[in-house]
Amino acid sequence: MKFNLKEDWKLLSKRAAIFYIVFSIINLITFILLVTQTDAGFISPLIYFIFWQAAIWVYYMFRYKYRKKASGGEWIDAGMFAIIAATLIRTFFIEAYQIPTSSMEKSLLRGDFLFVSKMNYGARVPLTPISFPFVHQQLPVTGGKAYSEALKLPYYRLPGIQKIKNNDIVVFNYPGEDDFPVDKKTNYIKRCVAIPGDNLKVEDGWVYINGKKADVAVHGQMSYQVTTSSVIDRKTLEKIDISEYGYNEYAGGYEMWMTKKNQEELAKLPGIVEILPRIDKPGKYPEIYPHIPDVLPWSRDNYGSVYVPKKGDILKLDSATMWLYKELIEKYEENSYRIIDGKPMIDGNVISEYEVKMNYYFMMGDNRHRSADSRYWGFVPEDHIVGKALFIWMSIEQDKIYGGRRKNLLSRIRWRRLFNRIH
């Protein structure tokens, strides 16, 4: 097999040559950023650079040198260009997501399709760059990993348009998932209620940031115990936009998840005796982070006070904070951290303070009593941040969400939500 770069280059079509040059420039910029802006060293970025340069070149040589007479070659080139271009757009600019659960209702609904910007907070360079296009964790049909961990890159984020602010709606990789690399963990979406350097406290369901009561999401929900003198008709609830409810036999009434507006409209209905918020008192709740109820007996509605760490902070470790920041120190910042006989230790040495290497965030769902969020699994590290939710481009109501007869697809489209900005 002869290799002559000058002669081989002449074999490429004009479109293929332009594509290879553009791709090479992007690949080179990525290599320079990894070498100069991270602690990756030189070898890993070099392997990454050579791998992709060689992979695309080998394809073109196969296509134009050895199979140049193959029919449909131009279509194959166009398809390859589309795949790589779409991958670059999804990685560094914007990506589509779907809302699968009710944790953000009524701000975001199940069946909402969103566009999420990677540029606002700065696009994250892929940590596991060798992966199957358009697939997140597992291959379709055949199953198995959709990525390879043969090459791993350190965390690096390109410069962004803005920093995460309080109350931004953010997409991130679920920190509580340990079976996947960081960038392949399941995508979650929540509201960022506290940013690095904030003190957070939840009292009787109200969130306080730095001692000030935080604004409540306009469409945020909580659960209420509703006592009635008669049965409430399903269609009546549907008219006032209450979709999540159930009869609580133990309490002798309904449990409903509602916004403030829903609550006001419900109170006007005949037969409503009492509407009370379901607030969990402080107590021993093992499901509440950091899962040490004897030390920190919090609840979903009475939580903290918690300091959200920022990069460079020196955390003082005492009988409570050594548990509160355990996952931060051990899991996210990869230290050999242990608590033995009530003493925090790294590499067998007792420590009383720790310097933080990354920024952290505290996320909560707007559907406060139906959201698995930072109250249950702790802080979100900055290397887990994916992007900022921008707007809804499509919204399709789940079939039979209220029960009753099935609806056709056209009637399930929520036309009023299309192209709504997310806030």
C-alpha positions in Angstrom: 0.0 0.0 0.0 1.6 3.3 -1.2 1.1 6.4 0.9 1.6 9.7 -0.9 -0.2 12.6 0.9 0.1 15.0 -2.1 -1.3 12.5 -4.6 -3.9 11.1 -2.2 -5.2 14.6 -1.4 -6.0 15.1 -5.1 -8.4 12.2 -5.0 -10.8 13.9 -2.6 -13.8 15.8 -3.9 -13.9 19.5 -3.3 -16.6 19.1 -0.6 -14.6 16.3 1.1 -11.4 18.4 1.1 -13.2 21.5 2.6 -14.9 19.3 5.2 -11.5 17.7 6.2 -9.8 21.1 6.5 -12.7 22.5 8.7 -12.7 19.4 10.9 -8.9 19.5 11.2 -9.0 23.1 12.4 -11.7 22.3 15.1 -9.7 19.2 16.1 -6.5 21.3 16.4 -8.2 24.0 18.5 -9.5 21.3 20.9 -6.0 19.8 21.2 -4.5 23.2 22.0 -7.2 23.9 24.6 -6.8 20.5 26.3 -3.0 20.9 26.5 -2.9 24.5 27.7 -6.1 24.8 29.8 -6.3 21.4 31.6 -4.1 19.1 33.5 -4.4 16.4 30.8 -0.7 16.6 29.9 0.3 16.1 26.3 -0.2 12.4 25.5 -4.0 12.0 26.0 -4.9 15.1 23.9 -2.4 14.0 21.2 -4.0 10.6 21.1 -7.4 12.2 20.8 -6.2 14.5 18.0 -4.5 11.7 16.0 -7.4 9.3 16.5 -9.9 11.6 14.8 -7.6 12.8 12.1 -6.7 9.3 11.2 -10.2 8.0 11.4 -11.6 10.5 8.9 -8.6 10.2 6.6 -8.9 6.4 6.6 -12.5 6.7 5.6 -11.7 9.0 2.7 -8.9 6.8 1.5 -11.2 3.8 1.5 -13.9 5.8 -0.2 -11.9 7.6 -2.9 -8.8 5.4 -3.4 -10.0 1.8 -3.0 -13.8 2.0 -3.6 -14.0 5.0 -5.8 -16.2 3.2 -8.3 -18.8 2.3 -5.6 -22.3 3.6 -6.4 -23.9 6.1 -4.1 -20.5 7.4 -2.9 -21.6 11.0 -2.9 -24.6 10.1 -0.8 -22.4 8.4 1.7 -20.2 11.5 1.9 -23.2 13.7 2.4 -24.5 11.4 5.2 -21.1 11.3 6.9 -20.9 15.1 6.7 -24.4 15.4 8.2 -23.7 13.1 11.0 -20.4 14.8 12.0 -21.9 18.3 11.6 -24.9 17.3 13.7 -22.7 15.8 16.4 -20.6 19.0 16.6 -23.8 21.1 16.8 -25.1 18.9 19.6 -21.8 18.9 21.5 -20.9 22.5 21.3 -24.0 24.6 20.4 -27.6 23.3 21.0 -29.4 20.0 21.6 -33.0 18.8 21.9 -34.3 17.1 25.0 -37.7 15.8 26.2 -39.3 16.1 29.6 -40.1 12.5 30.8 -41.3 13.1 34.3 -43.5 15.5 36.3 -40.7 16.9 38.6 -40.9 20.4 37.0 -44.7 20.7 36.6 -46.3 23.0 35.8 -43.3 25.0 34.7 -42.4 22.2 32.3 -44.8 19.4 31.4 -44.3 15.8 30.5 -44.2 15.7 26.8 -42.5 19.1 26.4 -39.6 19.0 23.9 -36.9 21.6 24.6 -33.8 23.1 23.0 -30.9 23.4 25.4 -28.0 25.7 24.8 -24.5 24.4 25.4 -23.0 27.9 24.7 -24.6 29.9 27.5 -22.6 28.3 30.2 -19.8 27.2 27.9 -19.8 23.9 26.0 -18.1 21.0 27.8 -15.5 19.1 25.8 -16.6 15.4 25.7 -15.1 13.4 28.5 -15.6 10.1 26.6 -15.1 11.3 23.0 -15.3 7.9 21.4 -19.0 7.2 21.1 -21.8 6.2 18.7 -23.5 9.2 17.1 -26.9 10.4 18.6 -26.9 7.7 21.3 -26.3 8.6 25.0 -25.8 5.4 27.0 -26.8 2.2 25.3 -26.9 1.1 21.6 -30.4 0.7 20.2 -31.7 -2.8 19.5 -28.5 -4.7 20.2 -27.9 -3.1 23.6 -24.4 -2.6 25.1 -22.4 0.5 25.7 -22.7 3.3 23.1 -19.3 4.6 24.0 -15.8 3.5 24.7 -13.7 4.4 27.8 -10.5 3.5 26.0 -9.8 7.3 25.8 -10.9 9.6 28.5 -10.3 13.4 28.6 -10.2 15.7 31.7 -13.0 18.1 32.3 -12.7 21.3 30.3 -15.4 23.9 29.5 -15.2 26.4 26.7 -15.8 30.1 27.6 -19.6 30.7 27.9 -21.9 33.7 27.4 -23.0 33.8 31.0 -22.6 32.1 34.4 -25.4 30.1 36.0 -27.7 32.3 38.0 -30.2 31.7 40.7 -33.4 30.3 39.3 -32.0 29.3 35.9 -33.5 26.0 34.6 -30.5 23.8 34.0 -29.9 20.4 32.3 -27.2 18.3 34.0 -25.9 14.8 34.4 -27.5 13.0 37.4 -24.8 13.0 40.1 -26.3 10.0 41.9 -25.6 7.6 39.0 -22.3 5.7 39.3 -22.5 3.2 36.5 -21.6 5.6 33.7 -18.9 8.2 33.0 -19.9 11.7 33.9 -20.9 12.9 30.4 -22.9 9.6 29.9 -25.0 9.8 33.1 -28.7 10.3 32.7 -29.7 13.9 31.9 -31.8 15.7 34.5 -33.5 19.1 34.4 -34.2 21.2 37.5 -34.1 24.8 38.7 -30.9 26.0 40.2 -32.0 27.5 43.5 -28.5 28.1 45.0 -25.2 28.9 43.2 -21.6 28.6 44.6 -21.2 30.7 47.7 -24.9 30.7 48.7 -26.3 29.6 52.0 -29.6 27.6 51.5 -32.3 26.8 54.1 -35.8 25.3 53.6 -38.3 26.2 56.3 -41.9 24.7 56.1 -41.5 24.5 52.3 -40.2 28.0 51.8 -36.7 28.3 50.3 -34.3 30.9 51.8 -31.1 32.0 50.1 -28.6 33.9 52.2 -31.4 34.6 54.7 -33.8 36.0 52.1 -37.0 34.2 51.0 -36.6 33.1 47.4 -39.2 33.8 44.8 -41.6 30.8 44.1 -41.8 29.6 40.6 -45.0 31.0 39.1 -46.1 27.5 37.9 -44.4 25.6 40.7 -46.5 22.9 42.5 -46.7 21.4 46.0 -48.9 18.7 47.5 -52.1 19.5 49.5 -54.5 17.5 51.6 -58.0 18.3 50.3 -61.0 17.5 52.4 -64.4 17.5 50.6 -68.0 16.8 51.4 -68.6 15.0 48.1 -66.7 13.3 45.3 -64.9 15.6 42.9 -65.5 14.8 39.2 -62.4 14.1 37.1 -63.5 16.5 34.4 -64.0 19.3 36.9 -60.3 18.9 37.9 -59.3 18.8 34.3 -61.0 22.1 33.7 -58.9 23.9 36.4 -55.7 22.1 35.2 -55.2 19.7 38.1 -53.7 16.6 36.6 -51.9 15.0 39.6 -54.2 13.7 42.4 -55.3 10.6 44.2 -57.6 9.6 47.0 -55.8 9.3 50.3 -57.8 6.7 52.2 -55.6 7.0 55.3 -56.2 10.8 55.5 -59.8 10.6 54.4 -59.6 12.9 51.5 -57.6 13.8 48.3 -54.0 14.4 47.9 -53.4 16.9 45.1 -50.4 18.5 43.5 -51.2 22.1 42.6 -50.0 25.5 41.8 -51.2 28.6 43.8 -53.6 29.4 41.0 -55.0 25.8 41.0 -55.5 26.1 44.8 -57.4 29.3 44.4 -59.7 27.9 41.7 -60.2 24.6 43.6 -61.3 26.6 46.7 -64.2 28.1 44.8 -65.7 24.7 43.9 -68.7 23.4 45.9 -68.0 20.7 48.5 -64.5 21.8 49.3 -64.1 21.7 53.1 -60.4 22.3 53.7 -57.1 22.6 51.7 -53.9 22.2 53.7 -50.3 22.0 52.4 -48.6 18.7 53.3 -45.5 19.9 55.1 -43.0 17.4 56.4 -41.6 18.4 59.8 -37.9 18.0 60.7 -37.2 14.4 61.7 -35.4 11.3 60.9 -35.7 10.9 57.1 -33.1 8.4 55.8 -33.8 9.3 52.2 -32.8 12.9 52.7 -29.2 13.9 51.8 -26.7 13.3 53.3 -28.6 10.3 54.6 -27.3 10.6 58.2 -30.6 11.2 60.1 -29.1 11.0 63.6 -26.7 13.8 62.7 -28.8 15.9 60.4 -32.5 15.1 61.0 -33.9 17.1 58.1 -36.9 16.7 55.7 -37.9 17.7 52.2 -39.7 20.8 53.6 -37.3 21.6 56.5 -33.7 21.3 55.2 -30.4 22.9 56.1 -28.9 25.3 56.6 -26.4 24.3 53.9 -23.5 26.2 52.4 -23.0 25.6 48.6 -19.2 25.4 48.0 -17.3 27.4 45.4 -13.9 26.7 43.9 -11.1 27.7 46.3 -13.3 27.6 49.4 -11.7 26.1 52.6 -14.4 24.0 54.2 -14.2 23.5 57.9 -15.0 19.9 58.7 -16.9 19.2 61.9 -19.3 16.4 63.1 -22.0 17.6 60.6 -20.1 19.0 57.6 -17.7 16.0 57.4 -20.9 14.0 56.3 -22.5 16.8 54.3 -19.4 17.2 52.1 -18.4 13.5 52.0 -19.4 12.8 48.4 -18.0 16.1 47.3 -14.5 15.3 48.7 -14.5 11.5 48.0 -16.6 11.0 44.8 -16.5 14.2 42.8 -13.0 15.4 43.7 -11.6 11.8 43.8 -9.9 11.7 47.2 -9.4 8.6 49.4 -11.7 10.1 52.0 -12.9 8.1 55.0 -14.7 8.9 58.3 -13.3 6.6 61.0 -14.2 6.9 64.7 -15.9 10.2 64.0 -12.8 11.7 62.3 -12.5 12.8 58.6 -9.4 11.4 56.9 -7.7 11.6 53.5 -5.1 8.9 52.7 -5.2 7.9 56.4 -4.4 11.4 57.7 -6.9 13.2 59.9 -8.0 16.5 58.4 -10.0 19.4 59.8 -10.5 21.4 56.6 -10.6 20.9 52.8 -9.9 23.1 49.8 -12.6 22.8 47.1 -11.5 22.2 43.5 -14.8 22.9 41.7 -18.0 25.0 41.8 -21.2 23.3 43.1 -24.9 23.9 42.7 -28.1 23.0 44.5 -31.0 22.0 42.2 -34.7 21.6 43.0 -37.7 20.6 40.9 -40.6 23.1 40.7 -43.0 20.2 41.6 -41.4 20.3 45.1 -43.1 17.2 46.5 -42.6 15.1 43.4 -39.0 15.8 42.6 -35.9 13.8 43.3 -33.4 16.6 43.6 -30.5 17.9 45.6 -32.4 17.4 48.8 -32.1 13.6 48.1 -28.7 13.3 46.4 -26.8 16.4 47.2 -24.8 19.0 45.2 -24.3 19.1 41.4 -20.6 19.6 40.5 -19.8 22.0 37.6 -18.4 19.2 35.5 -21.9 17.6 35.4 -23.5 20.8 33.9 -24.8 20.2 30.4 -26.6 23.5 29.4 -29.4 26.0 29.8 -32.9 25.2 28.8 -34.0 27.9 26.3 -37.5 27.2 24.8 -40.1 24.6 24.0 -40.3 23.7 20.4 -43.0 21.0 20.7 -45.3 19.8 23.4 -47.4 16.6 23.2 -49.8 15.6 26.0 -49.4 12.0 27.1 -52.4 10.0 26.0 -55.0 9.4 28.6 -53.2 11.5 31.1 -56.6 12.4 32.7 -58.1 8.9 32.1 -61.1 8.5 29.8 -61.1 8.1 26.1 -57.9 8.1 24.0 -57.0 11.2 22.0 -55.4 11.4 18.5 -52.0 12.9 18.2 -53.1 16.2 16.7 -55.5 16.9 19.6 -52.8 16.1 22.1 -50.5 18.8 20.8 -50.4 21.7 23.3 -50.3 24.5 20.7 -50.1 27.4 23.2 -46.8 26.0 24.6 -45.0 25.9 21.2 -41.9 28.2 21.1 -42.5 29.4 24.7 -39.4 30.7 26.3 -38.4 28.8 29.5 -38.0 30.8 32.7 
